[in-house]
């Protein structure tokens, strides 16, 4: 063998080993599948190239590849080419841009590797290597060539510049690989055919490593932009809350001034009427302020949870929960303009709220709603009346509970009266009260008290008789099974 072959073989094998280790290290840190598949491609390609060694180890390799394992020459090429196409899929995000072709290619690669593995096992047992030779030359090569051509075509349609790296790398690699295969059969160059194959590997590796570096740059830029957008949205939401709070305070001051003026000019009967009106308006303003400031910690924590998905590059979950979060905020803002909404809308808001809160519980809480074919659109309730009870179940009943956690809402009709129950399997009110008593800093929860005040005001205004009760659920051994809240509507 020529000196050139020695140099090229040594350069390629050391490069493939370094690329393999480097890609695996980066994959373990970033979880980017592009690096995983490219690393596996380099590994299997390294095993193929190693069988072509020009050194004294050849005395070990040649007897091995001339034995029943001789088909590994073709089998390794099937495997590393399959890993290369898996790299193309991940690198170009084909599941996003070309989902149908991505599914077709994925199935083809699985079938191809399965068939090749079966044939390889057959050749080991039967020592009949012609079968794999025919499969490689007349099945694998033609079909793979068709996929290569089509992959080049769609690569140029990718919105980013990533497709250009694939096109350049595929052209370099396939040109020299096919020429090497041709030269190995017809000996037209007069030199070692594998020299051309090694040159193709070197050029392709340079192009793909540059491409991977460019993709990492794009991913990093996308994460930075996503973080900036979240921060901007947080700032905008905070500004909206502050501005609305100022408007509420200004409106409250105006109402106080109007009342003072009315007190000076009114008779006793008129004074009582104005006082009642003022109290109603103050109640509405207080409730509206409460709705618009609904648990700022919940909003901050929800955005932080979504930000984690963005940082982990889990775009689908991030977009899914951002949509849920934006819909919840919109529903809350819409409900703040009215004093009542339908029970159907209230349950929709609660389901959105639970979807967001469940992120922080790692989706371990089983949440279900049963409506029993009741027309909930005809039933009016104060907006966000159920939220404090759900929040109590989460943070006082379920947070410290081990095992299965669940919250169930059931709406039923008994004796022409609508009954809504909220049932959790938490630690119970008694245990929750003991936990609160042990805390050094005690913070009074006003949510349930506000809910009672709102129901009282709603009953007076709409001439209704809404009320709720708590029931501690226990078993025969006086052990807590959770808490049930019943609303009579």
Phi, psi and omega in degrees: 000148185285164178295326179299319180296317178303313183293314182295317180299315180297317181296316183292314182296317179294320178296317180296321179295317180294316179299319180300308181296318181296315180296320179295320178296316180294321180297318180298331180275317189258341185060024176278119184293338177304317181289325179298308184291323179291325176294317178294322175302313179297324181294310182291327175294323178297319179295325178291312182296327182297329179290349180259020185299139178265001187267183186297339178297348177304332180294337178267319186292314185298315176300327180293311185283348176266357180272205180292349178265014185300330181290353178299336177305317180273322182300317180297327178291323176297316184293311185289330174292324176294317177297325178296319179289326174297324175296317178304314182301311183289320183296319183268001183052050183297332179296341178266312187276323182223069187299323182292314178295324179298316179295319179297314180296320181296316179296317180301316182295320178296314180297318182298314180294322180295315180296315181298320179295319179295317179295321179296317177297322179296317181294328178294318183285316187269342184063023177256095187271351179297327181301313182290326178301313181295318180299316183294314186282326189248353176241301185297308183300311180297314182294316179297325178297322178296316179294325178298313181297315181292324178297321176298320182295312184283339179299326181286349180265355178294133183302322179276178181276006183298329181298329181295325178295318179296315181300312181296314181295318180295318180297312179301309186295309185291325179300308183287327179294314180291325178293322178297317178297318179295316182293328180293337180266327187244351174051056182270338186272334183082001178237183180294123181300325183292343177302320180292322179297318179295321178298318178298319179297317181297312181296316180297320180296319178299314182296314185289324177296319175298319179297318178296320176298320179293321180293320177301320177298317179295318181296317180297316179297322180294320178296317179299315180296320179296318177296320178297318180296320179296317179297317179297318179295320177298317180296319179296317179297319178296319179296319178298316179298316180296316180296318180293322178297319178297320178297319178296317179296319178296317179296321178297317178298320179296319179295320178298316179297319179296319180295318179299318179295320180294322179299326181287332189251352189261158172275173186302315182294316178295324179298317179297319180296315179295322180296317178297316178299317181298316180298321177298316181292321177298319178298316179298317180296319180295318179293319179296320177296320179298316181296319183285344178248022186308102173045077178304331178296323178298315181296315181297314181293324178297316178295322178296319180297319179293324180298325178300318178298321179294318181295324179278004178063027175269077189296321185298314180292321180299312180295319181300311183283332173296319177298314178300316183295314181296323179293321178297313180299319180297318179297319180295315179297320179294318182290339181289345182271351181230161181265353178207153176222170178286155179297330176299315179293321179299317180292327177295319178296318181295322178296319177296316179301316180293323177302318181287312182297329183292342176301316184287343175261017180055034177059029182273350183268123176277115182242129182218151179230128178242125187251343174055043173055038178258138178285093185282343180291339181273354182257120181261139178220159173298138182298138177061028180289332183274340187302316180300326181288321176295319180296319177299317179299319182293305194269339178251334183259319189256336187301317184266008182272140174268153175086205183295142179230134183211151172227130181233132174247129181228130177247124181222166179239120181231122180053048177062023178233135180275128178238124177248126180243141173242114185240128174237160178253040183282197185280351178093159185290326181296311179296321179297320179295321178297320179295320179295320181296331181284343184289143178293316179255120183255128180242121183287132177271121183260355187301313182291321178297317177298320180298320179294317178299320181293319178296320178299316180294319180296319179297319180294317185287321186254006178056049179245177182226048179289143176202167178219155178224155175255142174227126177275122181271124181226158177264187184294342178262019181063021178270137185292134175252359180132199184224142176236131175248130180245125175256129177255112188248000000 
